[in-house]
Amino acid sequence: MLAEGEETALYSDELVRSRSALYARRFRPWAFLLAGWVLFFSFGSGIELWSNILLGTLILGTLATPVLHFMGSTKFRAELAALTP
């Protein structure tokens, strides 16, 4: 048992920020895609021209995001391994 104040942090603040930024970059497309679909179904489908453009963009994003996520998994794991103590 350690006395109060003797505990050591497993991750430094800089390492925590780097790992958080790495995860944020990894899952940002999924968050934007989810937000886009929510916005489209809430009030985006009522706008004439923009609803078609937004729908096309969301469909392309829905098809491309899983592929890009899978293709970037090796790079993500390598960067995460470099940030793991």
C-alpha positions, -999 to +999 in steps of 0.1 A: +000+000+000+012+035-008+009+064+014-012+094+003+007+114-022+031+086-032+010+072-060+023+075-095+002+083-126+002+056-152-002+081-180+012+116-180-011+146-190+006+149-223+001+112-231-035+114-221-041+143-244-023+125-272-043+093-268-076+113-265-068+132-297-060+099-315-093+084-305-111+116-314-095+115-349-105+078-352-141+082-344-148+118-357-163+106-391-188+084-372-199+113-351-203+136-381-222+109-399-246+103-370-251+141-366-258+144-403-285+118-403-301+132-372-301+167-388-315+153-420-343+134-404-351+163-380-355+192-404-333+187-434-357+167-455-381+197-459-357+219-479-361+213-516-327+214-533-305+210-502-323+179-490-312+160-521-277+172-519-275+164-481-291+130-487-265+122-515-237+133-493-249+112-463-253+081-485-218+085-498-205+091-463-224+061-450-208+039-476-173+054-473-169+057-435-168+019-427-143+013-455-120+042-444-124+031-408-113-004-416-084+008-439-071+030-412-071+004-384-035-006-389-022+030-387-044+036-356-030+006-338+005+015-347+000+051-334-017+037-303+011+013-296+036+042-298+015+061-272+012+031-248+037+031-220 
